[in-house]
Each structure stands twice: as structure tokens, then as C-alpha cells.
Amino acid sequence: MINFIIGQLVGLVEPFLAIDFIIKCLDWKEQVKHRKQLYIGVCLVWFIVAQGNGRFAGSYTIIAAFDMCLAYLFSCLFLRKTAGVKLMICILEEVISNICILSVMQLTTYIINTSIFDFLENEGMIFQIGAIVSKIVVWLVYKGVYTYFRYMAIHFPKEQIVLTNVMIGFTAVSVICIFLAVSQKGVSHYTVVLLLIVSLGIIALCGYVIYMMITISKKNEKMQLY
């Protein structure tokens, strides 16, 4: 019972962190009223849908796709910036959340010497502790990279937004495929570690390219001022 309550509370935190990050990056439209109610409403829908995780085949992937679609629909209706920028921020949010949760989950299973499949099946106290830690990590990453993503949303030209979306979309698909692979029964720690290294390598490469685009964009702005 205690594990269930902790799990529900931790699960409730995730949509609030995600939607808050998206709002900070994109900003509300001026004409939108009842912002707090909309924010809470979307988070509750997100949380209710998340209850289907692990209850049917492919549930994690389907619900992750629904989360991203819900976030994008919310941003299109109530937040500023162009459609391309909104898509970029929504995909980025999903990638950050998934890779942080996957990394913490793998580290935990390695420490207690069990498979991710068994770890997901047996939602005990260690699982709940891992879930809490993963949400803290997600919050810290959101906080750490928020200014960069906000800069991208404000200053990036259309061509760079398209390129960024392609890169981030590829990263999101890669992370989902890796999650599906490591959550299968009988997968060894060695295989999981290799897959995590690959995913982190892809994310690092995408992060470097995006960082370089931000740097070039800032230099171009300074040159235009002079």
C-alpha cells in the first residue's frame, strides 16, 4: 500500500515538471485566461493516461507518444512561438525525461544486481526510491538546460529549427528503441550498458551540434550589432 501511494505521488510529479518546462520555454499567449486551471488539467490528464504503463504490450512507447502529442497540442493551443519550435521543445522534453529515467533505472538495477525486466515487474521500495531519484535528476536537467532551450526557441532561424527537430527526433526514436530492448526479459547487464553508451553517445553528439548552432547564432547576433 505504501509503495503504491509513493508511486502515485511520484508519477503525479512528472507531468507537472514536464508541462512547467514547456511553458517556461514557450511562454503563455497573452489572451489565454485561467492559466493555472489549464496547467493542472493537462497534468491530470497526463497522469491518468500514465496509469496504463505496463498494463499492455508496448504500453510505454504508446503512452510516451501520447504524452508528446498532448504536450504539443497544449503548446499549439495556449503557448507562443512557431509550430516547429513547439515541436522541438516537446520532443526535447520527452528525450530528457526518458534518458534520465532509463539511466537511473539501469544504475539501480546494476547496484542491486537484477535485470530491468524484473525491476519493472516488482515495484518494491527500491523501485520507488529509483523513481524519486529519477524525477530529481529530470528536474535538475530541466533547470540546467532551460536557458539554452529558451534561447533556441527565441533566436533560432527556421532552417536551424528544422535541422534540430530532425536530430532530436532521431534521438527520441533511438532512446525508445533502447528502452524497449533493455526492458525485455533475459537481457544481460552488459548488453544494457552498451545500449546506454550508444544512446548517451547519440545524445552527446546532438547536444554538441545544437551547442555549436547556438554559439554561431550568438556570434552572428554580435556581428549584426557592430
Disulfide bonds with the S-S distance in Angstrom:
none
